[in-house]
């Protein structure tokens, strides 16, 4: 499932290439035809992410809310501006091309597309495209989302308010610290295992299975510990670590969570998924720190990876 950093990158991509444009909005598969009709012909005025959810604001006080869920992804065609801060994979391909095709979902990848300026634009929709957002130069195709709905601003605000704090939503240090204390209060007041609480989007927004496992390992925290038994300073440190990891993921497009890597190791990990993490997807392999086999089990409907020696 795409985690918070990916959705923030999608929001930034759409902001650069579609915000300020009057869009043709369609539903090629037909499942969103009524919603598309409400948005068609309107200017996209803002694009923002909160946790794993995307809110696209159109003129006329209409908001398109999208939650990619397990299978959702955006495909972008035509003029797709490389994110300046991106390292992998969008900016790893050299100078920006006039025509590009990019898929952004659980990961990011360039799609094979014949070179040339004489290609037809927009390209015909491929597969089950729920929504197509089309400007004169850019097409954004949404496939397979868990949620896709048109809301008024009040309903959109309610949907966003159901989510816990998202570090990327705060620019002012005081507000960021206050949001962290909200997370501390939410975790330390509950008997639920901390490993499950980190996946609860009403507690803290944007953390998914990868970041959950890696944050707990980096804190050397036993995942089954009830939230109320986790010291407040430990939860506060988790929030601060999440703030750093999320910012790095937004910048690079990669969930790289090993802080022990030197410059060469980090460069290698940016292109090698197997070198990026402490425990995630390393079941049965030796822990990088103690050598004990990494364990895997189900928690909060997802696989939890952890070290039974380091995380005590």
C-alpha positions, 0 to 999 in steps of 0.5 A: 500500500502506498505510504504517506511519502508517496501520496505527498509526492503525488500531491506535489506532482499534480500541483506542478502539472495540473493546478491552475489548469481548467481540466477535462475530467472523465471516467473512462471505465464509467464507475465515476461518471457522475462525479467526473461530470461535476468536476469537468471543465473546472480549474484545479486550484489546490492539491494537498495530501494528509497522510495517505489521502489526497485532496484535490480542490476545484473551483466551485467549492468541490473537492476530489478525495482519493485514497489509493488503498492497496491497489490504487495508482496514478499514471501520468502522461505528457508533460510530467515535471520531474520533482526537483527534490526527487532522486529515485527514480524520476530524476535519475533519468537525466534531463527532463523530456518533453514527453514522459509516462510515469506510474506512481503507486506503491513505488514510482517508475517510468513507463515505456513509451516510444520517443517522439514528439508526434505521438498522439496526445492524450494517449488512449486510456489503458485498463480500468481508469476510474478518473482521467484529469486532462489538461492541454499537456498532461493526462493523469489517470487514476486506477484502482483506488479504495476511495474516490469521491466528490465532496464539498469543503465541509465534508472534506474537512471532516474527512481530513479531521478524522486523520491523526497528525501528519508531520508534513502538514506543519511548517511551524516548529511549534505547531509540529511539536503540538501535533507530536504531543497529540500523538503522544497522548493518543498512544499512551492512553490506550491498551492497544499494542503500539505496533497496531497504534502506529497503523491506526490512521486516526492516531498518526497519519501516513505510517504504513507497514514499512515505516511501522516496522522500521520505526519500531526497530529504530526505537528498539521498541517491542511491538506488542507493548501496550501504548499506555506502557510506552514512556511518553519520551519514547513516543515523542522520539517516535514522532520525531523520527517519523518526521525525519523519515517522512521528509526524506521519503518525500524528497527521494521517493524511497523509504530508506530507513537504515541510518547506519549507511555511509554515503556509498551505502546510501547511494546503493540502497536508493536503487536496491530495495533489499539494502534499505531496511533493518527488518522489513521483508527480512523474515528469517534473515539475520538481524543487521545488529545482533544476527538473530533471525528476524520474525514475522507475524500478523498485526493490524491485518498486515505482516509485522517484521521485528527482531526479538532480541533488539526489540525488548 
